[in-house]
Amino acid sequence: MMTAKKKPNPLMAGLEQFDRNTTPPPVLEAARVTAGKPPSRQGAVQIAGFFPEDVRAQLKVTAAEQRRDVQDMLAEALNLIFAKYGKPEIAPRKP
């Protein structure tokens, strides 16, 4: 009985040559975090939550009516929450 010869798999050949004990060079944390971020996002993090779609729509409409962007509206809301609980109002607002 004859068995079919398998085609060599270049991916497997590359994996066999990989030294599992070799660690990649360290990556500087600052370079990893800031890579690809526009200057306006440097030093900033995203804060998110899940709400019904109608909440987003109403927020966008309200922001448009006030001629502001959603981020500024959210900063205002966060500052109102901070004030309510006696914390400094530190969320940056647009002038």
N, C-alpha and C positions, 0 to 999 in steps of 0.2 A: 504494500500500500504506500502510495506516494503522498507526502504532505506538501501543502502549498508553502512556498517560501514567503515570509513576511517582508514587506518593503521596509527599509530603514526609516525610522521616524526622526527627523532632524531635531525636533523638540526634545525628545527623550535623550538623544545624544548630547545635547547641550546641558540637560539636567544632570546627566551622569558626570559631566566635567565640573559641575558646580561643587565647590568645597563648602560643605554645610557648617564648618567651624569658622569660616571667615565672616567677620562682621562688617557691615558697610561702614564707611567713614561717618563720623558724627556730623549731624546737621545743626548748625547754629539755630537756636530756638527763634531768635528775632527774625532771621532770614526766612525761616519756614512760615512764621505767622504773617509776616508782612508781604511775602512774595505775591505779586499779582493784585494787591489791593491798591485802589486809587488813593491819592493823598487825603481825600475827605474821609476815608474809612480807616486810616492809620490810627491805632490806639482805641478803636471803637469795636464793640461787640453787638451782635444782634440779640434782641429780646423778642420772643415770640409767644403766641398762645393760639389755641384753636377755638374759633367761635363760629356760629352760624354765618352763612354767606351774606345774609341780610345785614349783619353787623358791619361787615367790611363795606358793603354798598353804602350804608348810611354814613359811615365815617368818611368815605370818599366824597359823597355829595356834600356833607357838612364842610369838609375842607375846601371844596371848590366854591361853595357859597361864601366862605370867609376869605377866599383868595389866598389860601395857605396850603402847604403840603401836609400830607398825612403824618410825616415824621414830626413836624412842629406841633400838630394837634396831639400826638401821643406824648410828646415832651410836656405839654401843658397838663395833660391828664396825670402823668406821673408826678409832676410837681404838686398838683392838687392832692394826690394821695399822700405824698410825703408831708405836706403841710398838715393834713388831717391828723397824722400820727406823730406830729412834733419833730419831724426830721427836716434837715436842710433841703431846700428846693434846688437840687443839683443837676437836673436834666437840662442840658443846654437848649436854648430856644433861639430861633432866628430873629434878628433885629427887625 
